[in-house]
Amino acid sequence: MNPTSLLAVAFGGAFGSVARYAVGIYAGRWFGMDFPWGTLIINVSGSFLIGALAESFALAWDVSQATRVFLVVGICGGFTTFSTFSLDTITLINRGELVAATLYIVGSVVLSIAALYAALHVMRWWFA
């Protein structure tokens, strides 16, 4: 880990976070708040973006490591970590590791929801 990469991630993350906030606000205004449209749009568009970047780097786009981490870890990570989850899943599938991919998908979704549920109850207990 070098200072240039750290700064690239920090600046990209700031940009991605602001973009996430803006998309969430405008999606709520445009589509209403009855369904989490903003999160859905963010997750889908972030997954598309990280896929496009990863394939561009693999096939043709020769950029520095700092640029890669700025775009992928910084911007995409600040925008949505679901994009990283999607890329990790497809990487496992492309390697032929279908059991690992399935365990990763189920584990990530189920354990994340269970962790949030547990945290709600711990905090209710804590502040009761």
N, CA, C and O atoms as a Tinker XYZ file with bonds, in Angstrom:
   512  protein
     1  N      0.857000   -1.168000    0.000000    73     2
     2  CA     0.000000    0.000000    0.000000    64     1     3
     3  C      0.902000    1.231000    0.000000    63     2     4     5
     4  O      1.738000    1.413000    0.886000    81     3
     5  N      0.713000    2.054000   -1.002000    73     3     6
     6  CA     1.548000    3.256000   -1.093000    64     5     7
     7  C      0.681000    4.514000   -1.002000    63     6     8     9
     8  O     -0.532000    4.450000   -1.199000    81     7
     9  N      1.298000    5.642000   -0.706000    73     7    10
    10  CA     0.535000    6.886000   -0.527000    64     9    11
    11  C     -0.279000    7.297000   -1.758000    63    10    12    13
    12  O     -1.384000    7.823000   -1.625000    81    11
    13  N      0.260000    7.058000   -2.940000    73    11    14
    14  CA    -0.468000    7.427000   -4.160000    64    13    15
    15  C     -1.758000    6.636000   -4.281000    63    14    16    17
    16  O     -2.808000    7.192000   -4.603000    81    15
    17  N     -1.678000    5.340000   -4.023000    73    15    18
    18  CA    -2.885000    4.510000   -4.085000    64    17    19
    19  C     -3.886000    4.902000   -3.011000    63    18    20    21
    20  O     -5.090000    4.931000   -3.267000    81    19
    21  N     -3.404000    5.202000   -1.822000    73    19    22
    22  CA    -4.299000    5.624000   -0.746000    64    21    23
    23  C     -5.045000    6.901000   -1.118000    63    22    24    25
    24  O     -6.252000    7.006000   -0.899000    81    23
    25  N     -4.335000    7.858000   -1.676000    73    23    26
    26  CA    -4.984000    9.107000   -2.103000    64    25    27
    27  C     -5.963000    8.860000   -3.244000    63    26    28    29
    28  O     -7.036000    9.461000   -3.290000    81    27
    29  N     -5.590000    7.973000   -4.163000    73    27    30
    30  CA    -6.476000    7.648000   -5.285000    64    29    31
    31  C     -7.774000    7.035000   -4.774000    63    30    32    33
    32  O     -8.856000    7.396000   -5.236000    81    31
    33  N     -7.670000    6.111000   -3.823000    73    31    34
    34  CA    -8.863000    5.484000   -3.246000    64    33    35
    35  C     -9.695000    6.536000   -2.507000    63    34    36    37
    36  O    -10.918000    6.569000   -2.640000    81    35
    37  N     -9.034000    7.388000   -1.733000    73    35    38
    38  CA    -9.749000    8.403000   -0.954000    64    37    39
    39  C    -10.514000    9.365000   -1.858000    63    38    40    41
    40  O    -11.689000    9.638000   -1.614000    81    39
    41  N     -9.866000    9.876000   -2.890000    73    39    42
    42  CA   -10.539000   10.814000   -3.788000    64    41    43
    43  C    -11.640000   10.126000   -4.590000    63    42    44    45
    44  O    -12.728000   10.676000   -4.762000    81    43
    45  N    -11.353000    8.929000   -5.076000    73    43    46
    46  CA   -12.377000    8.183000   -5.803000    64    45    47
    47  C    -13.559000    7.850000   -4.916000    63    46    48    49
    48  O    -14.711000    7.942000   -5.340000    81    47
    49  N    -13.267000    7.458000   -3.667000    73    47    50
    50  CA   -14.343000    7.145000   -2.724000    64    49    51
    51  C    -15.220000    8.345000   -2.432000    63    50    52    53
    52  O    -16.441000    8.220000   -2.331000    81    51
    53  N    -14.606000    9.498000   -2.299000    73    51    54
    54  CA   -15.384000   10.723000   -2.069000    64    53    55
    55  C    -16.304000   10.995000   -3.253000    63    54    56    57
    56  O    -17.482000   11.307000   -3.076000    81    55
    57  N    -15.767000   10.878000   -4.439000    73    55    58
    58  CA   -16.562000   11.097000   -5.646000    64    57    59
    59  C    -17.699000   10.083000   -5.747000    63    58    60    61
    60  O    -18.839000   10.452000   -6.030000    81    59
    61  N    -17.391000    8.811000   -5.516000    73    59    62
    62  CA   -18.403000    7.764000   -5.581000    64    61    63
    63  C    -19.493000    7.935000   -4.548000    63    62    64    65
    64  O    -20.667000    7.698000   -4.832000    81    63
    65  N    -19.113000    8.347000   -3.345000    73    63    66
    66  CA   -20.098000    8.559000   -2.279000    64    65    67
    67  C    -21.043000    9.710000   -2.603000    63    66    68    69
    68  O    -22.247000    9.620000   -2.362000    81    67
    69  N    -20.496000   10.782000   -3.147000    73    67    70
    70  CA   -21.337000   11.918000   -3.543000    64    69    71
    71  C    -22.275000   11.494000   -4.676000    63    70    72    73
    72  O    -23.447000   11.870000   -4.686000    81    71
    73  N    -21.765000   10.723000   -5.618000    73    71    74
    74  CA   -22.608000   10.241000   -6.721000    64    73    75
    75  C    -23.722000    9.340000   -6.185000    63    74    76    77
    76  O    -24.863000    9.426000   -6.639000    81    75
    77  N    -23.392000    8.477000   -5.221000    73    75    78
    78  CA   -24.412000    7.607000   -4.616000    64    77    79
    79  C    -25.506000    8.447000   -3.959000    63    78    80    81
    80  O    -26.694000    8.179000   -4.139000    81    79
    81  N    -25.105000    9.447000   -3.210000    73    79    82
    82  CA   -26.060000   10.318000   -2.528000    64    81    83
    83  C    -26.974000   11.002000   -3.552000    63    82    84    85
    84  O    -28.193000   11.040000   -3.379000    81    83
    85  N    -26.378000   11.537000   -4.610000    73    83    86
    86  CA   -27.155000   12.254000   -5.628000    64    85    87
    87  C    -28.130000   11.318000   -6.340000    63    86    88    89
    88  O    -29.294000   11.670000   -6.533000    81    87
    89  N    -27.674000   10.147000   -6.727000    73    87    90
    90  CA   -28.557000    9.196000   -7.406000    64    89    91
    91  C    -29.702000    8.794000   -6.470000    63    90    92    93
    92  O    -30.852000    8.711000   -6.901000    81    91
    93  N    -29.397000    8.548000   -5.210000    73    91    94
    94  CA   -30.434000    8.184000   -4.248000    64    93    95
    95  C    -31.482000    9.271000   -4.087000    63    94    96    97
    96  O    -32.678000    8.983000   -4.048000    81    95
    97  N    -31.041000   10.514000   -3.994000    73    95    98
    98  CA   -31.971000   11.644000   -3.847000    64    97    99
    99  C    -32.857000   11.778000   -5.082000    63    98   100   101
   100  O    -34.079000   11.871000   -4.968000    81    99
   101  N    -32.234000   11.789000   -6.266000    73    99   102
   102  CA   -33.009000   11.994000   -7.482000    64   101   103
   103  C    -33.909000   10.810000   -7.798000    63   102   104   105
   104  O    -35.013000   11.004000   -8.308000    81   103
   105  N    -33.475000    9.604000   -7.513000    73   103   106
   106  CA   -34.334000    8.438000   -7.737000    64   105   107
   107  C    -35.576000    8.528000   -6.862000    63   106   108   109
   108  O    -36.676000    8.203000   -7.311000    81   107
   109  N    -35.410000    8.966000   -5.619000    73   107   110
   110  CA   -36.555000    9.147000   -4.735000    64   109   111
   111  C    -37.522000   10.200000   -5.250000    63   110   112   113
   112  O    -38.739000   10.033000   -5.166000    81   111
   113  N    -36.984000   11.268000   -5.776000    73   111   114
   114  CA   -37.830000   12.334000   -6.325000    64   113   115
   115  C    -38.567000   11.873000   -7.575000    63   114   116   117
   116  O    -39.745000   12.180000   -7.759000    81   115
   117  N    -37.868000   11.133000   -8.436000    73   115   118
   118  CA   -38.439000   10.730000   -9.717000    64   117   119
   119  C    -39.386000    9.540000   -9.600000    63   118   120   121
   120  O    -40.425000    9.506000  -10.259000    81   119
   121  N    -39.033000    8.571000   -8.768000    73   119   122
   122  CA   -39.792000    7.318000   -8.726000    64   121   123
   123  C    -40.567000    7.098000   -7.441000    63   122   124   125
   124  O    -41.328000    6.136000   -7.338000    81   123
   125  N    -40.389000    7.970000   -6.464000    73   123   126
   126  CA   -41.089000    7.815000   -5.194000    64   125   127
   127  C    -40.273000    7.014000   -4.191000    63   126   128   129
   128  O    -39.221000    6.461000   -4.510000    81   127
   129  N    -40.792000    6.971000   -2.974000    73   127   130
   130  CA   -40.053000    6.344000   -1.877000    64   129   131
   131  C    -40.673000    5.023000   -1.419000    63   130   132   133
   132  O    -40.240000    4.460000   -0.414000    81   131
   133  N    -41.679000    4.521000   -2.139000    73   131   134
   134  CA   -42.343000    3.291000   -1.729000    64   133   135
   135  C    -41.495000    2.049000   -1.978000    63   134   136   137
   136  O    -41.758000    0.999000   -1.393000    81   135
   137  N    -40.499000    2.148000   -2.823000    73   135   138
   138  CA   -39.601000    1.043000   -3.158000    64   137   139
   139  C    -38.191000    1.617000   -3.186000    63   138   140   141
   140  O    -38.022000    2.774000   -3.571000    81   139
   141  N    -37.175000    0.858000   -2.794000    73   139   142
   142  CA   -35.799000    1.392000   -2.778000    64   141   143
   143  C    -35.179000    1.493000   -4.179000    63   142   144   145
   144  O    -34.176000    0.848000   -4.486000    81   143
   145  N    -35.812000    2.324000   -5.017000    73   143   146
   146  CA   -35.330000    2.493000   -6.395000    64   145   147
   147  C    -33.897000    3.002000   -6.440000    63   146   148   149
   148  O    -33.099000    2.549000   -7.261000    81   147
   149  N    -33.574000    3.932000   -5.572000    73   147   150
   150  CA   -32.221000    4.490000   -5.578000    64   149   151
   151  C    -31.179000    3.418000   -5.366000    63   150   152   153
   152  O    -30.196000    3.358000   -6.103000    81   151
   153  N    -31.374000    2.568000   -4.372000    73   151   154
   154  CA   -30.414000    1.502000   -4.094000    64   153   155
   155  C    -30.337000    0.528000   -5.266000    63   154   156   157
   156  O    -29.247000    0.095000   -5.641000    81   155
   157  N    -31.478000    0.183000   -5.841000    73   155   158
   158  CA   -31.489000   -0.720000   -6.984000    64   157   159
   159  C    -30.712000   -0.124000   -8.164000    63   158   160   161
   160  O    -29.885000   -0.799000   -8.777000    81   159
   161  N    -30.986000    1.132000   -8.467000    73   159   162
   162  CA   -30.285000    1.806000   -9.577000    64   161   163
   163  C    -28.786000    1.881000   -9.294000    63   162   164   165
   164  O    -27.969000    1.639000  -10.183000    81   163
   165  N    -28.434000    2.212000   -8.074000    73   163   166
   166  CA   -27.019000    2.302000   -7.692000    64   165   167
   167  C    -26.339000    0.949000   -7.833000    63   166   168   169
   168  O    -25.253000    0.867000   -8.406000    81   167
   169  N    -26.954000   -0.116000   -7.321000    73   167   170
   170  CA   -26.351000   -1.440000   -7.391000    64   169   171
   171  C    -26.192000   -1.939000   -8.825000    63   170   172   173
   172  O    -25.154000   -2.496000   -9.182000    81   171
   173  N    -27.221000   -1.738000   -9.643000    73   171   174
   174  CA   -27.159000   -2.206000  -11.026000    64   173   175
   175  C    -26.160000   -1.381000  -11.838000    63   174   176   177
   176  O    -25.333000   -1.942000  -12.557000    81   175
   177  N    -26.233000   -0.071000  -11.727000    73   175   178
   178  CA   -25.309000    0.763000  -12.511000    64   177   179
   179  C    -23.871000    0.624000  -12.017000    63   178   180   181
   180  O    -22.938000    0.655000  -12.819000    81   179
   181  N    -23.682000    0.472000  -10.711000    73   179   182
   182  CA   -22.334000    0.249000  -10.181000    64   181   183
   183  C    -21.756000   -1.071000  -10.644000    63   182   184   185
   184  O    -20.566000   -1.160000  -10.948000    81   183
   185  N    -22.597000   -2.108000  -10.702000    73   183   186
   186  CA   -22.146000   -3.407000  -11.191000    64   185   187
   187  C    -21.779000   -3.327000  -12.667000    63   186   188   189
   188  O    -20.782000   -3.909000  -13.094000    81   187
   189  N    -22.581000   -2.608000  -13.445000    73   187   190
   190  CA   -22.249000   -2.413000  -14.859000    64   189   191
   191  C    -20.920000   -1.681000  -14.998000    63   190   192   193
   192  O    -20.069000   -2.073000  -15.797000    81   191
   193  N    -20.746000   -0.625000  -14.224000    73   191   194
   194  CA   -19.530000    0.181000  -14.310000    64   193   195
   195  C    -18.284000   -0.633000  -13.952000    63   194   196   197
   196  O    -17.285000   -0.570000  -14.669000    81   195
   197  N    -18.328000   -1.392000  -12.860000    73   195   198
   198  CA   -17.141000   -2.147000  -12.470000    64   197   199
   199  C    -16.847000   -3.256000  -13.483000    63   198   200   201
   200  O    -15.687000   -3.585000  -13.729000    81   199
   201  N    -17.902000   -3.829000  -14.070000    73   199   202
   202  CA   -17.702000   -4.827000  -15.116000    64   201   203
   203  C    -17.043000   -4.228000  -16.347000    63   202   204   205
   204  O    -16.119000   -4.807000  -16.918000    81   203
   205  N    -17.531000   -3.060000  -16.748000    73   203   206
   206  CA   -16.952000   -2.379000  -17.913000    64   205   207
   207  C    -15.499000   -2.001000  -17.658000    63   206   208   209
   208  O    -14.654000   -2.144000  -18.542000    81   207
   209  N    -15.207000   -1.522000  -16.460000    73   207   210
   210  CA   -13.824000   -1.152000  -16.133000    64   209   211
   211  C    -12.916000   -2.374000  -16.089000    63   210   212   213
   212  O    -11.828000   -2.360000  -16.667000    81   211
   213  N    -13.351000   -3.428000  -15.413000    73   211   214
   214  CA   -12.517000   -4.629000  -15.285000    64   213   215
   215  C    -12.201000   -5.224000  -16.652000    63   214   216   217
   216  O    -11.063000   -5.613000  -16.915000    81   215
   217  N    -13.205000   -5.295000  -17.522000    73   215   218
   218  CA   -12.975000   -5.865000  -18.854000    64   217   219
   219  C    -12.130000   -4.933000  -19.710000    63   218   220   221
   220  O    -11.318000   -5.401000  -20.509000    81   219
   221  N    -12.301000   -3.640000  -19.560000    73   219   222
   222  CA   -11.468000   -2.679000  -20.293000    64   221   223
   223  C    -10.006000   -2.811000  -19.884000    63   222   224   225
   224  O     -9.114000   -2.775000  -20.732000    81   223
   225  N     -9.761000   -2.966000  -18.575000    73   223   226
   226  CA    -8.384000   -3.146000  -18.107000    64   225   227
   227  C     -7.804000   -4.448000  -18.632000    63   226   228   229
   228  O     -6.630000   -4.494000  -19.000000    81   227
   229  N     -8.603000   -5.506000  -18.674000    73   227   230
   230  CA    -8.128000   -6.814000  -19.121000    64   229   231
   231  C     -7.858000   -6.849000  -20.621000    63   230   232   233
   232  O     -6.925000   -7.519000  -21.065000    81   231
   233  N     -8.660000   -6.137000  -21.404000    73   231   234
   234  CA    -8.567000   -6.250000  -22.858000    64   233   235
   235  C     -7.736000   -5.163000  -23.537000    63   234   236   237
   236  O     -7.006000   -5.448000  -24.487000    81   235
   237  N     -7.838000   -3.929000  -23.064000    73   235   238
   238  CA    -7.232000   -2.877000  -23.869000    64   237   239
   239  C     -6.712000   -1.668000  -23.116000    63   238   240   241
   240  O     -5.778000   -1.018000  -23.586000    81   239
   241  N     -7.270000   -1.349000  -21.990000    73   239   242
   242  CA    -6.973000   -0.085000  -21.339000    64   241   243
   243  C     -5.830000   -0.248000  -20.367000    63   242   244   245
   244  O     -6.014000   -0.742000  -19.254000    81   243
   245  N     -4.645000    0.168000  -20.786000    73   243   246
   246  CA    -3.437000    0.039000  -19.961000    64   245   247
   247  C     -3.242000    1.335000  -19.177000    63   246   248   249
   248  O     -2.694000    2.311000  -19.690000    81   247
   249  N     -3.698000    1.326000  -17.932000    73   247   250
   250  CA    -3.574000    2.504000  -17.082000    64   249   251
   251  C     -2.785000    2.140000  -15.829000    63   250   252   253
   252  O     -2.582000    0.965000  -15.524000    81   251
   253  N     -2.358000    3.145000  -15.131000    73   251   254
   254  CA    -1.559000    2.934000  -13.922000    64   253   255
   255  C     -2.390000    2.270000  -12.827000    63   254   256   257
   256  O     -3.620000    2.280000  -12.866000    81   255
   257  N     -1.691000    1.695000  -11.850000    73   255   258
   258  CA    -2.360000    1.089000  -10.698000    64   257   259
   259  C     -3.162000    2.136000   -9.935000    63   258   260   261
   260  O     -4.255000    1.849000   -9.448000    81   259
   261  N     -2.630000    3.333000   -9.833000    73   259   262
   262  CA    -3.342000    4.408000   -9.134000    64   261   263
   263  C     -4.668000    4.731000   -9.823000    63   262   264   265
   264  O     -5.676000    4.964000   -9.156000    81   263
   265  N     -4.668000    4.745000  -11.145000    73   263   266
   266  CA    -5.899000    5.005000  -11.890000    64   265   267
   267  C     -6.899000    3.874000  -11.687000    63   266   268   269
   268  O     -8.095000    4.115000  -11.520000    81   267
   269  N     -6.407000    2.646000  -11.704000    73   267   270
   270  CA    -7.290000    1.489000  -11.489000    64   269   271
   271  C     -7.952000    1.549000  -10.116000    63   270   272   273
   272  O     -9.165000    1.377000  -10.005000    81   271
   273  N     -7.162000    1.792000   -9.073000    73   271   274
   274  CA    -7.756000    1.822000   -7.729000    64   273   275
   275  C     -8.642000    3.050000   -7.546000    63   274   276   277
   276  O     -9.625000    2.997000   -6.807000    81   275
   277  N     -8.308000    4.153000   -8.208000    73   275   278
   278  CA    -9.185000    5.329000   -8.168000    64   277   279
   279  C    -10.566000    4.981000   -8.722000    63   278   280   281
   280  O    -11.586000    5.301000   -8.112000    81   279
   281  N    -10.589000    4.329000   -9.870000    73   279   282
   282  CA   -11.847000    4.013000  -10.535000    64   281   283
   283  C    -12.600000    2.858000   -9.880000    63   282   284   285
   284  O    -13.801000    2.965000   -9.632000    81   283
   285  N    -11.904000    1.756000   -9.597000    73   283   286
   286  CA   -12.574000    0.548000   -9.117000    64   285   287
   287  C    -12.819000    0.583000   -7.614000    63   286   288   289
   288  O    -13.960000    0.486000   -7.163000    81   287
   289  N    -11.751000    0.721000   -6.846000    73   287   290
   290  CA   -11.902000    0.697000   -5.383000    64   289   291
   291  C    -12.506000    2.008000   -4.893000    63   290   292   293
   292  O    -13.385000    2.009000   -4.031000    81   291
   293  N    -12.032000    3.127000   -5.445000    73   291   294
   294  CA   -12.514000    4.426000   -5.000000    64   293   295
   295  C    -13.915000    4.741000   -5.480000    63   294   296   297
   296  O    -14.857000    4.740000   -4.688000    81   295
   297  N    -14.062000    5.009000   -6.765000    73   295   298
   298  CA   -15.366000    5.427000   -7.284000    64   297   299
   299  C    -16.408000    4.323000   -7.130000    63   298   300   301
   300  O    -17.466000    4.548000   -6.543000    81   299
   301  N    -16.118000    3.131000   -7.654000    73   299   302
   302  CA   -17.116000    2.054000   -7.562000    64   301   303
   303  C    -17.372000    1.653000   -6.116000    63   302   304   305
   304  O    -18.515000    1.402000   -5.735000    81   303
   305  N    -16.319000    1.590000   -5.310000    73   303   306
   306  CA   -16.490000    1.228000   -3.903000    64   305   307
   307  C    -17.254000    2.274000   -3.117000    63   306   308   309
   308  O    -18.052000    1.940000   -2.241000    81   307
   309  N    -17.009000    3.550000   -3.429000    73   307   310
   310  CA   -17.757000    4.615000   -2.771000    64   309   311
   311  C    -19.200000    4.671000   -3.247000    63   310   312   313
   312  O    -20.102000    5.031000   -2.490000    81   311
   313  N    -19.409000    4.313000   -4.503000    73   311   314
   314  CA   -20.750000    4.337000   -5.085000    64   313   315
   315  C    -21.572000    3.161000   -4.566000    63   314   316   317
   316  O    -22.710000    3.340000   -4.133000    81   315
   317  N    -20.997000    1.959000   -4.611000    73   315   318
   318  CA   -21.683000    0.768000   -4.119000    64   317   319
   319  C    -20.713000   -0.388000   -3.968000    63   318   320   321
   320  O    -19.965000   -0.691000   -4.897000    81   319
   321  N    -20.714000   -1.035000   -2.817000    73   319   322
   322  CA   -19.892000   -2.239000   -2.675000    64   321   323
   323  C    -20.562000   -3.437000   -3.333000    63   322   324   325
   324  O    -19.943000   -4.491000   -3.481000    81   323
   325  N    -21.817000   -3.285000   -3.726000    73   323   326
   326  CA   -22.494000   -4.369000   -4.435000    64   325   327
   327  C    -21.804000   -4.650000   -5.761000    63   326   328   329
   328  O    -21.817000   -5.782000   -6.244000    81   327
   329  N    -21.200000   -3.622000   -6.351000    73   327   330
   330  CA   -20.474000   -3.834000   -7.599000    64   329   331
   331  C    -19.293000   -4.772000   -7.384000    63   330   332   333
   332  O    -19.018000   -5.622000   -8.230000    81   331
   333  N    -18.600000   -4.628000   -6.273000    73   331   334
   334  CA   -17.489000   -5.520000   -5.953000    64   333   335
   335  C    -17.998000   -6.928000   -5.692000    63   334   336   337
   336  O    -17.389000   -7.899000   -6.141000    81   335
   337  N    -19.090000   -7.049000   -4.981000    73   335   338
   338  CA   -19.727000   -8.350000   -4.754000    64   337   339
   339  C    -20.047000   -9.014000   -6.091000    63   338   340   341
   340  O    -19.792000  -10.204000   -6.272000    81   339
   341  N    -20.601000   -8.250000   -7.023000    73   339   342
   342  CA   -20.940000   -8.792000   -8.341000    64   341   343
   343  C    -19.702000   -9.253000   -9.091000    63   342   344   345
   344  O    -19.697000  -10.332000   -9.682000    81   343
   345  N    -18.649000   -8.439000   -9.069000    73   343   346
   346  CA   -17.405000   -8.805000   -9.756000    64   345   347
   347  C    -16.776000  -10.042000   -9.129000    63   346   348   349
   348  O    -16.319000  -10.934000   -9.844000    81   347
   349  N    -16.748000  -10.107000   -7.803000    73   347   350
   350  CA   -16.197000  -11.282000   -7.120000    64   349   351
   351  C    -16.976000  -12.543000   -7.484000    63   350   352   353
   352  O    -16.386000  -13.601000   -7.700000    81   351
   353  N    -18.288000  -12.428000   -7.550000    73   351   354
   354  CA   -19.134000  -13.575000   -7.894000    64   353   355
   355  C    -18.842000  -14.065000   -9.307000    63   354   356   357
   356  O    -18.661000  -15.263000   -9.528000    81   355
   357  N    -18.796000  -13.143000  -10.260000    73   355   358
   358  CA   -18.531000  -13.530000  -11.650000    64   357   359
   359  C    -17.117000  -14.088000  -11.795000    63   358   360   361
   360  O    -16.901000  -15.016000  -12.575000    81   359
   361  N    -16.163000  -13.544000  -11.065000    73   359   362
   362  CA   -14.799000  -14.078000  -11.104000    64   361   363
   363  C    -14.791000  -15.533000  -10.658000    63   362   364   365
   364  O    -14.157000  -16.370000  -11.300000    81   363
   365  N    -15.483000  -15.847000   -9.574000    73   363   366
   366  CA   -15.572000  -17.235000   -9.109000    64   365   367
   367  C    -16.252000  -18.119000  -10.152000    63   366   368   369
   368  O    -15.798000  -19.233000  -10.413000    81   367
   369  N    -17.331000  -17.632000  -10.744000    73   367   370
   370  CA   -18.041000  -18.403000  -11.776000    64   369   371
   371  C    -17.145000  -18.636000  -12.985000    63   370   372   373
   372  O    -17.091000  -19.749000  -13.508000    81   371
   373  N    -16.444000  -17.601000  -13.434000    73   371   374
   374  CA   -15.546000  -17.736000  -14.590000    64   373   375
   375  C    -14.397000  -18.710000  -14.336000    63   374   376   377
   376  O    -13.878000  -19.322000  -15.270000    81   375
   377  N    -14.005000  -18.850000  -13.083000    73   375   378
   378  CA   -12.968000  -19.818000  -12.716000    64   377   379
   379  C    -13.528000  -21.233000  -12.611000    63   378   380   381
   380  O    -12.779000  -22.187000  -12.399000    81   379
   381  N    -14.839000  -21.367000  -12.759000    73   379   382
   382  CA   -15.470000  -22.664000  -12.632000    64   381   383
   383  C    -15.737000  -23.070000  -11.193000    63   382   384   385
   384  O    -16.040000  -24.231000  -10.917000    81   383
   385  N    -15.627000  -22.130000  -10.286000    73   383   386
   386  CA   -15.823000  -22.407000   -8.864000    64   385   387
   387  C    -17.282000  -22.114000   -8.493000    63   386   388   389
   388  O    -17.575000  -21.171000   -7.758000    81   387
   389  N    -18.179000  -22.940000   -9.015000    73   387   390
   390  CA   -19.612000  -22.703000   -8.843000    64   389   391
   391  C    -20.073000  -22.893000   -7.406000    63   390   392   393
   392  O    -20.942000  -22.162000   -6.933000    81   391
   393  N    -19.500000  -23.864000   -6.710000    73   391   394
   394  CA   -19.872000  -24.068000   -5.305000    64   393   395
   395  C    -19.434000  -22.864000   -4.478000    63   394   396   397
   396  O    -20.197000  -22.353000   -3.657000    81   395
   397  N    -18.202000  -22.414000   -4.702000    73   395   398
   398  CA   -17.711000  -21.244000   -3.968000    64   397   399
   399  C    -18.557000  -20.016000   -4.292000    63   398   400   401
   400  O    -18.877000  -19.235000   -3.396000    81   399
   401  N    -18.924000  -19.836000   -5.567000    73   399   402
   402  CA   -19.747000  -18.697000   -5.958000    64   401   403
   403  C    -21.109000  -18.744000   -5.275000    63   402   404   405
   404  O    -21.603000  -17.729000   -4.784000    81   403
   405  N    -21.707000  -19.922000   -5.250000    73   403   406
   406  CA   -23.008000  -20.082000   -4.597000    64   405   407
   407  C    -22.914000  -19.800000   -3.106000    63   406   408   409
   408  O    -23.757000  -19.101000   -2.544000    81   407
   409  N    -21.882000  -20.347000   -2.467000    73   407   410
   410  CA   -21.687000  -20.095000   -1.038000    64   409   411
   411  C    -21.445000  -18.614000   -0.771000    63   410   412   413
   412  O    -21.929000  -18.067000    0.220000    81   411
   413  N    -20.700000  -17.977000   -1.651000    73   411   414
   414  CA   -20.428000  -16.545000   -1.505000    64   413   415
   415  C    -21.712000  -15.728000   -1.632000    63   414   416   417
   416  O    -21.954000  -14.820000   -0.837000    81   415
   417  N    -22.529000  -16.048000   -2.625000    73   415   418
   418  CA   -23.789000  -15.322000   -2.827000    64   417   419
   419  C    -24.709000  -15.511000   -1.624000    63   418   420   421
   420  O    -25.176000  -14.543000   -1.023000    81   419
   421  N    -24.956000  -16.762000   -1.288000    73   419   422
   422  CA   -25.870000  -17.050000   -0.184000    64   421   423
   423  C    -25.306000  -16.506000    1.127000    63   422   424   425
   424  O    -26.021000  -15.879000    1.909000    81   423
   425  N    -24.019000  -16.752000    1.357000    73   423   426
   426  CA   -23.401000  -16.273000    2.590000    64   425   427
   427  C    -23.435000  -14.769000    2.705000    63   426   428   429
   428  O    -23.749000  -14.237000    3.769000    81   427
   429  N    -23.118000  -14.075000    1.633000    73   427   430
   430  CA   -23.109000  -12.609000    1.667000    64   429   431
   431  C    -24.491000  -12.045000    1.947000    63   430   432   433
   432  O    -24.648000  -11.167000    2.796000    81   431
   433  N    -25.481000  -12.542000    1.243000    73   431   434
   434  CA   -26.832000  -12.006000    1.394000    64   433   435
   435  C    -27.418000  -12.407000    2.745000    63   434   436   437
   436  O    -27.876000  -11.553000    3.505000    81   435
   437  N    -27.402000  -13.695000    3.041000    73   435   438
   438  CA   -28.031000  -14.178000    4.270000    64   437   439
   439  C    -27.302000  -13.655000    5.504000    63   438   440   441
   440  O    -27.936000  -13.164000    6.439000    81   439
   441  N    -25.978000  -13.757000    5.511000    73   439   442
   442  CA   -25.230000  -13.310000    6.689000    64   441   443
   443  C    -25.303000  -11.792000    6.879000    63   442   444   445
   444  O    -25.342000  -11.313000    8.012000    81   443
   445  N    -25.321000  -11.042000    5.791000    73   443   446
   446  CA   -25.435000   -9.587000    5.914000    64   445   447
   447  C    -26.786000   -9.187000    6.481000    63   446   448   449
   448  O    -26.866000   -8.314000    7.345000    81   447
   449  N    -27.841000   -9.816000    6.002000    73   447   450
   450  CA   -29.174000   -9.513000    6.528000    64   449   451
   451  C    -29.264000   -9.962000    7.984000    63   450   452   453
   452  O    -29.814000   -9.245000    8.820000    81   451
   453  N    -28.730000  -11.137000    8.292000    73   451   454
   454  CA   -28.742000  -11.632000    9.675000    64   453   455
   455  C    -27.937000  -10.712000   10.592000    63   454   456   457
   456  O    -28.344000  -10.463000   11.726000    81   455
   457  N    -26.803000  -10.208000   10.116000    73   455   458
   458  CA   -25.981000   -9.301000   10.926000    64   457   459
   459  C    -26.722000   -7.997000   11.206000    63   458   460   461
   460  O    -26.686000   -7.489000   12.326000    81   459
   461  N    -27.390000   -7.460000   10.197000    73   459   462
   462  CA   -28.163000   -6.246000   10.411000    64   461   463
   463  C    -29.290000   -6.499000   11.402000    63   462   464   465
   464  O    -29.514000   -5.690000   12.303000    81   463
   465  N    -29.996000   -7.601000   11.249000    73   463   466
   466  CA   -31.080000   -7.964000   12.158000    64   465   467
   467  C    -30.552000   -8.107000   13.583000    63   466   468   469
   468  O    -31.166000   -7.618000   14.532000    81   467
   469  N    -29.412000   -8.780000   13.728000    73   467   470
   470  CA   -28.807000   -8.943000   15.057000    64   469   471
   471  C    -28.423000   -7.591000   15.650000    63   470   472   473
   472  O    -28.635000   -7.355000   16.839000    81   471
   473  N    -27.864000   -6.711000   14.839000    73   471   474
   474  CA   -27.465000   -5.388000   15.322000    64   473   475
   475  C    -28.674000   -4.590000   15.808000    63   474   476   477
   476  O    -28.597000   -3.895000   16.822000    81   475
   477  N    -29.784000   -4.689000   15.087000    73   475   478
   478  CA   -31.005000   -4.001000   15.527000    64   477   479
   479  C    -31.411000   -4.460000   16.919000    63   478   480   481
   480  O    -31.750000   -3.648000   17.780000    81   479
   481  N    -31.372000   -5.764000   17.128000    73   479   482
   482  CA   -31.779000   -6.305000   18.425000    64   481   483
   483  C    -30.771000   -6.000000   19.528000    63   482   484   485
   484  O    -31.157000   -5.742000   20.668000    81   483
   485  N    -29.493000   -6.029000   19.198000    73   483   486
   486  CA   -28.474000   -5.677000   20.192000    64   485   487
   487  C    -28.640000   -4.227000   20.618000    63   486   488   489
   488  O    -28.553000   -3.918000   21.806000    81   487
   489  N    -28.875000   -3.344000   19.675000    73   487   490
   490  CA   -29.029000   -1.930000   20.008000    64   489   491
   491  C    -30.328000   -1.673000   20.770000    63   490   492   493
   492  O    -30.366000   -0.833000   21.670000    81   491
   493  N    -31.382000   -2.388000   20.417000    73   491   494
   494  CA   -32.635000   -2.264000   21.187000    64   493   495
   495  C    -32.435000   -2.709000   22.623000    63   494   496   497
   496  O    -32.932000   -2.082000   23.558000    81   495
   497  N    -31.700000   -3.799000   22.787000    73   495   498
   498  CA   -31.391000   -4.288000   24.124000    64   497   499
   499  C    -30.501000   -3.293000   24.870000    63   498   500   501
   500  O    -30.736000   -2.994000   26.041000    81   499
   501  N    -29.486000   -2.789000   24.186000    73   499   502
   502  CA   -28.511000   -1.877000   24.769000    64   501   503
   503  C    -29.172000   -0.599000   25.276000    63   502   504   505
   504  O    -28.875000   -0.128000   26.374000    81   503
   505  N    -30.076000   -0.043000   24.461000    73   503   506
   506  CA   -30.689000    1.236000   24.808000    64   505   507
   507  C    -32.030000    1.098000   25.525000    63   506   508   509
   508  O    -32.696000    2.099000   25.789000    81   507
   509  N    -32.427000   -0.118000   25.837000    73   507   510
   510  CA   -33.708000   -0.328000   26.535000    64   509   511
   511  C    -33.626000    0.103000   27.981000    63   510   512
   512  O    -34.610000   -0.002000   28.713000    81   511
